[in-house]
């Protein structure tokens, strides 16, 4: 709905532009009557409005549609603060739900195993197979959003995700459950692979210093708080199958907000809409967006976009190194879903429900990174101001400000050492004769370090690869969950 209204607003803006520049609205004689290519028969416009550039190609003249200026109201980065914040929170809610789906089954592992008559190891595959689906889907979802736009991928994938989550909840045996969980993982990955691109669409580099940590802190709550949501399921009134129903209900609510309120944020697609409006209202087919200049079939473009994430990895070793680092961290994190039972149930004698509740401590550590945001923002703003002062004016008289993506590493530089500290702390003090609060606090320390690395890694990649960030993030998702 919001995307449709957005398309209408683009049409209204184009019509206003045509009213201001009547020459654009003039319809010359049809070139088909003369049997010649359209670009060769129509005269060139002598007075072009901002946002339309005349370009000469081998096939004739085209008019490239761009943003009118850096303050163009149609540009997602110039939406109102409330609109951009709401769109970011929508994507965050999406990421939270699909993240919670990855870990929520670990909270009812004994009940799941008993219901299907399998061992706990086999039942734990419900989490592992979902992550494999994440990896498989990430190969396509990121590039797909760079072809079809963000909203189409979010809405389409979430619809199928809900279907497979429902099927998982109704599964009659462990084989069916694992198959449906795998399919749910495939269609649940877009909010994680494409969300970084959405944040980059909406916020300028300095604003991302504030907004991306907010997205990361809230969305990371999904996998961490999944066991907390399932703490008392399967032990009383609610069946263990309610893990699927809770995710299904939450997905439905988020789906409604996405369809009703989420705007399209991918600038190349919005410019394509603008070019289409210009062609429709003027009858002149020479108006083209950069996205339309690729004369290739959709399948070919998809294949190229999918290959791009591996090409980036081959030519940019930093992506591979970051991916390997994140992989190690995620191995430790998801090992805790089974390891907490030993740490807190076997050693300290907590019940199943209370063991799941302990995950709240790790999320408390994750939230503590918010204390670093004002400090990092101040440093980043100072760096950006210095870069702006040193920038040289371009051909158009505007300064081309280039900032270093390395500025995004402040979070990891301060927080990464806490990962081994937290792990050693937990391992060395997990004894029944030592207070249970020791490993609990250690888990918060580990959570603090993990989220700082996540924030720095994603922001570095987003700043480095801009509109192709979804492709780079797609490979990072594949590598870390495999």
C-alpha angles and dihedrals in degrees: 000000000000091000090052091051088047090055089050091051090052088053091051091050090050091050091052089051090051090051089053092047107037091178090071091056093054111112112212122205114292111270091212089072089064095043092234132121112276095234091058099050105045117081120243118256113250097202116044122185122230112284096038120092126189113229129180117217135173090267095048139271123337131181111227112214116219137152113296092234140322089286096052107145091217092062109099090226088062097052116118117281091247092052094049093045092049091049091050092049090049091056090044091054089050092052091047094054097047090043091052089050089060095060107022093090090061088067092064098035097131093048092046092050092047093049093054096034096239135123123269089251092059092044090052088063086080086078097039096048091050089056090050087055088051089055094048093048093047090065089068110021098068096048090040090059089055090057105035099024131249102281097054090053094046095048097041096045094045091053092055091041090059092050093053093044088054090049090050091054090052096044112137095204142016094261093057092045093052092047093050092044089054091052090046089053092052092055095036097062102078096083089059099041097039101034092080088056091050091052090050090050093055107037134050118235095267094046090051088064087070103030104044094057087052090053092046096048094048098040093046086061088074100073093030096050096037093095089046090057089053095043098118101021117119091022102080138350098349120068120230087249088072087083086077095042093052090052091046092052093047091047091052092053092048091045090058093052092048094051095042103037113014113104123207107259105180104111098204090056092047090052088050088055090049092051090049090053090051092050092047096049098041102032088227112130094194093086106101138166121220089249090060096053091078102094095200134115120259092249091052092048090049091050090050092048091049091049090049093072091056091042090054089050093050094049098035110052091182090072091054093048093048090047092052091049092050090047092059091049093049092049089057093043096051092042086064090066088073097024096060089068089061096040098048107016103039098033103032100024099236119160121250092258095050092046089058091047090058088075086077088074092061090050090051087058090049091053091051089072086076086077089066095052098082091048094048090044091055092050092045093049090051090051092048092050090051091050091049092051092051096044119113121227115255129223090281092053093251122121115249103217115200117187127189117254086212087078086078093066095077093095093053093043090058100035109033095079088062091067097070090035090057093045095049090044092053094044096047097046103039097112129122091238091058121076115269088230090073097069090036092058089042090057089054089052090051091049091052092053094044096054093048091056091046092051095047094045095051096042091049092053093044092052093044099049103026111184090013092054091106090062093050092044089049092061091046089054092048094050098045097049095042 
